[in-house]
Every structure is written in structure tokens, then in C-alpha cells.
């Protein structure tokens, strides 16, 4: 198999602007301003938005020929055009090169990856081997949320590998019962409190690929059982969510095996996160899976189409959820039977009672 070409970071910074990247991600219309200064609502995954997102919190400008960005909201992150793509896609240095090569082949010099022992002028940025998704390490402040990208590139085409271990979890967690979860739901999805390792003190949620390639999950998502002490990673104290550092969440649909088991002839309901799956399951809709946010990747599209089920998309009622849902529907509509459920502004699927869910899903 021929190796995918990659590009020089120095050339990317010189020839590709942040507005170019926003256009490639389908986000350009969400920012306003002059040619060299743009503002808008923060598009980064994991950013927590209130009922009235701040349209001035994300700043983009050009300084001395270099495009830079910064979120002045909860993220407090910033950087150049390369760091923006990495933040939006979750790619490491090696894979983000491929992203630029695929999106701007006519504006960049495509190179073959340097082999071991070869000299390179970018030794500090040479492609690195992607870490296996073995340990939950990367911390984000909330459930993976919306990236309203028209096209999402997956991290890798190789099969996902199950972890070599299974965490010993305690299902008797007051927090889960406070959230309304019943013992049957906790057992069905295998969630519970983790006492050791990087997820110590967190409720761990096992994540499987589909079809399952083994009995072990391919990763764990951690949820702090209660209100976290820190709102973002720069503060001290536990964060709301921990996610595997290099786990490609755009390559799985959460709870899909459970959703398809025993629900023949029923549509597949697609929501944004695990706790919404649990709520719908307990409300009589076991045929529910989640995409880990409002951004539906190309690989998730393929997974959903491969189920051969009619699809009902029910994303959150905020701007990001509705934009992401429309984007997903546009890519699915020609290949599957698709219906979208538009919730009220600020409304989430797990806000709805059993009768309300029956009404909107019927």
C-alpha cells in the first residue's frame, strides 16, 4: 500500500490561513469580521456553552503574516493554524499533516514520510507514531460536543484494537442513582466507579467497537461523580470528563451493539452522549446509540448506514447540536432512511419524559 503524503508545517503556516481551515471544516459562516480579524462562538469540542453563546469569545487574527487564534472562554486555548486543526480533529502531528495534504493538495508540496534514519529539516516536528488507545489520559471538561463540520477525517483506517485489560468497576455508585439510572441499566452498559489508575474516583464507561473485535473495550470514558472542582484543565481538582488521549471517538457509535440487540424492525435512534442513551433505554427505547458529540464523522456515517436501519437523529437543542444534526442528515439522506427530531432551544433528549419521547419519536 502506498504511503500517504504529508506536508511541511512551515509551508502550512505560510500558505494556509485559518479562514481556509474554517471553510474546509464548514465553519466559515459562523465567524464575522474583517479580512484579518474574525470573531465568533468557540467551535472547539468540549467547550461548554450556556443558553446564549458568546459570539465574541473566539478571536482570530493575523500578526506579522502568521494566523493565530485564542478562546477567551472556558477553553483558554490558542495557537496557530496547525494547533487549530489538531484541536478540532484530535489528530497528532503525523495525522494532522495528512489532513492538510488531503484538503489543500494544490497549495502545498506533498512529500513522502521520512523513513527511519533519514535526515529532515523538521526534526522537531517529524511524524510520530500514534499512541495506541490503551490508557485513559486526556482530560476534557465535558461530554464531547459539537463540531459542525461538513466532513470529518478519521484518525486511522486500521481496525481498532481492544484494550489488554478490563477495569474492575464498582456499580454501586450513589451518583448514578442520583442521575436516575437503574441497576439493570448500569449492568447492561457495564459502568461503575473506578478505584485505581488514571480514572481513579471516576465513573468509567466502557466503549466498544462494532462489530466487537473482542470481549474487552477499545477505551474508557471517565465521568466525575458529581460537580467537578475544576472547569478546565488549567485549574486544580478533578475535571468533569476524562477521555483516552488518543482514542478515536469518531470511529465508534456508543452503545450500538446493545441498540441493535433484540430490536429488529425498529429504527436506530442517534443521540450525542452516553447518559442520553441510558435515559432513552429506561424510557422504553433500547434502540439508541450515541456519536460522542454533534459532529458525525465519515466513519460514523458508514457505521450507521451499515446497520441498514432507518435512522432517527435527535441531537441537543442548542445551535451546535442542530447544526451538527443537519450536517449528518445531509450526508446520510441519500443512503438511508433518515428523520430528524428538532428539540426546543436548550432542550436535551434526557430532559424529556417517557410520554414526551413517545410523542416526538412516533
N, C-alpha and C positions, 0 to 999 in steps of 0.2 A: 504494500500500500504506500503510495507516495506521501511524503511528509507535507503537512500543511505549511504554507509560507507564513512568516511573521514579519514584523516591521521594526524599524529603529524608533525608540522612544523619542530621541532628539528630533527626528523628522516628523513624528506625530505632533509634537508640541509646536513645530514651526508651521506645519501645513494644515492641521485640523483644528478648528475652533470649537469652543463649547456650543455655540449655536448650531454648528454642523452635527454635533453629537445629539443635541436635543431633537433635531429634525429626524435623525436616524432612529431615535427611540420613540418618536411620535409624541414628543412633549413640547414642541416649539410653540404651539399656540397657547401654552399655559404661562408664558412669560411675556412681559411688556417692557418697553423702554427704547432707548436709542441704540444705535449700532453697537456701541462698545460698553453699554451698561444696561443690564437686564435685571428685573426683579420678578419674584413670583412665590408661590407656595412651595415649601420644600418637597421635592419628589422622592427623597431617599427612602428606601424600605426601612421600616422600623420607626419612622418618625411619627410621634403621636400628635394628631391634630384634634383640636376641640371642635365644637359645633360651628365656629366661624374661623376657618383657617386664615392665617395672616399672610396676605399677598405680598408683604414687604420683607419677609424673613429670610428669603434665599436670594443672595446677591451674586451677580455675575458681572465681571468687568475685565477689561484688557489693560494691562500695565506693562509698558515697555515691550510691547509685542507679545506678551505672554498672557493667555487667558487663565483667569483664576475664578474660583467660586467659594462661597462660605455660607453656611447656615447659621443664622443668629438665634435660632430657636432651640429646641431641646437637643438637637444633634450636636451643635457646636463643632461641626466638622468643616473641612475645607481642603482646597488643593488645586491642582491643575486639571487639564482635560483628561489625563490618564487616570488620576485619582477619582474623577467623577464617574468614569465608566466602570472602574473597579467597585466603587460604592454602589452603583446601580445594578450591576450584574452579579457581584460576589466573586468575580474571577480573580485569580492570582496574576502575577506578572506575565507568566508564559501564555496563559489563555487570553488575557486582555490584548496581547499582540495579535492573536488570531482574529479577535473581534474587529480590530481596526483594519486588518488585512481584508476581511470579508466585506466590510462596509465601505471602505474607501480604496479599492484596488487601483483605481485610475489616478489617484492623487499621491500614492505612496509607493516607495520602492519595495517590492516584495522580495524577501530573502528566504533562504532555507535555514532552518535552525542549525546553530553551530554544534558540531559534534564534540564529544569529549576530547580535550587536548588541543582544540583549535583556538587560535588567537582571535580575540574580538575587541573592538574598540569600546564596547559597552560591558566590560566585565562586571561592573557593579549591578547591571540590570540583565544579565544573561538569563535565559529562560530557566526556571527552576522546576523541579519535578513536583507535581501536585501531591500534597499530602493525602494519604488515604483517610477516609472519614471514619477514624477509629475512636476518637475520644471527643466528647462534647466539650468545647473550649471557648468558642467565640461567643461573646455576650452582646445581646441586643436588648433594647429597652422594652419591647413589646412584641406582640404577635407580628410576624412578617406581614407587612401591609402593602398598600397599593403602589404599583408602578404601572402607570397606564401606557405601557409601551405597545406599539403595534406588532413588534416582533422581538422575541426574546431568544437569545442563543444559549444553548445548553453548555454545561461545563465540559462534557466529555461524551463520547459515543460508546465507550466501553461499558459492559454490564456493571451494575452496582454490586459491590461485594458486601455480604453480611459481616457484621462485627464478629470478632472471635470470642466474644463474651456476652453474657446476659446479666444485666444488673439485678441484684436481689432487692426487690421493692416491697415496701410495706403498704398494703392497700387501705389500711385503717387510718385515714388522714382526715381530721376534722374539716380542713379547708375544702376538701372535695364534697363533703356532705353539706357544708355551708353553701356551696355553689349549686346544690340541688342534685348532685349525682347520686344514683342509687348503686348498691353493691353489685347488681348484675351488670351495670354499665362499666363500673370500674374493672370488674373481672373480664368483661368482653374485650376491652381495649388494653388490658394489662398495665394500667397506670398505677403509680404508687410513690411513696416517699423514698428517696434515695438517701442512704446514710453515709456512704463512702465515696471518695473520688471527687472529680470536678463538679458533680451535681449533688454533692452532699447538702442536705437540707432542702433540696428542691423536689417538687413532684416531677417525676420523669415519665415522659410519654414516648413509648417505643414507636419507631417509624419503619414500616416495611415497604419493600418494592412490590410490584405486581406484574406478572405472577411472581409469587415469592420464590426467591432463589435459595432459600434455606429456612431453618427454624429461627435463626437469630435475626434481629432487626438490622437495618443498614445505618441506623443512627438513633439518637435520643434527643428529644427536645425537653428542656427543663423549665418549669414554671414555679416561681417563688410562691409558697402557700400563704398568701396574704399581701398586704400592701408593702412594696419594696421600700428600703431606706434610701435608695438612690434612683434618680430619674434617668441618668445616663452614665456611661462607663467612666467618665472623668470624676465622678463622685465616689465616696466610700460607702460601703454597705452592699447588701445583696441587690441585684437587679431583678426586674420582673421576669425576664426570659433569658435563658442561655440556649444557644444553638451550636451544634457541631461546627467547628471552624471552617472546614472545607466541605461540609455536607451539601450536595447539590439539590436543594429543596425543589428546584424547578424540574426535577426528573421523577418525581413521585406525586401521586394523588393520595392524600392521607385517608386511611380507613377504607380503601377501595375493596379489599378482599372481604371485609365484613359487609360492606354495602351491597355487594353482588351475591352474597351467600343467602340463598333461600328467598330471593326477591325477584325470581324470574317473572318476566312480563311487566315489571314496574320500571318507570323511568329512573335515571340516576340523578339525584339532587346534588348540586355542587355549591358548597359554601366556602368561606375563606379560611376558617380555622378549626382546630380540633374540638374546642369546647362548644362550638356551634353544632358540630357533628353529634356530640353527646346529647345536646338538648333535643335535636330532632329525633334521634334514636329513641329517647324516652317519651317523645310526643307521638310515637307511632310511625316514624319514618326512618326505618333502619337502612333504607336505600340512599344513604347520604355520605358523600366524601368531601374532602377539602383540598384546596390548592395552595395552602400556606400563604395567603395574601390575594390581593385583587389582580396581580399580574399573572396571567396564564401563559406559560412558556410554550414553545413549539412542541416540545416533547410531551408536555401535559395534554396538549391538543391531541397528539397521536394516541396517548393512553386513553383519553376519553372516547375518541372515535372507535378505538379497538374494542371497547366494551359492547358496541352495537346496541346500546340502549338509547332511547330518547333521553335528552338532557334538559334539566331544568336548572338554570343558573339563578341563584338567589344570594347576591353579594350584599355587603353592607350598604346602608342608605346614604353614606357620605359621598362627596364628589369623587373621591378616588375609587370607591367600590363601584359606583355606577359607570364611571369611565372605563374601568378595567373590565366590567361585565360586558359593556358594549363591544369593546375590542375583542374579547373572547368570542362573543356571539358572531361577530363578523367573520372570524376565521373558522368557526365550526359549522355555520349555517349551510354551506354547500356540501357538507359531508355527513351531517347527522340531523336528526330532528331536534330543534333547539327552541326552548321557550325561556324568556327571562321574566323574573319577578322583580318589579321595581318597588322597593320599600320606601317608606316615608323618610325625609331627611333626618339623619341621626339615628334611624332605627336599625337594629341588628336582628338577624333571624332568631337569636336566643332571647330576644325581648318578647317574642310572640307566644301566646298561649296555644294549647292544642287546637282549640276551635279556630283561632286566627290563622294558624298554619294550614289547617284544612281548607279554609276559605281561599287563601292566596295560592295554594298549590293545586286546588281542584280544577 
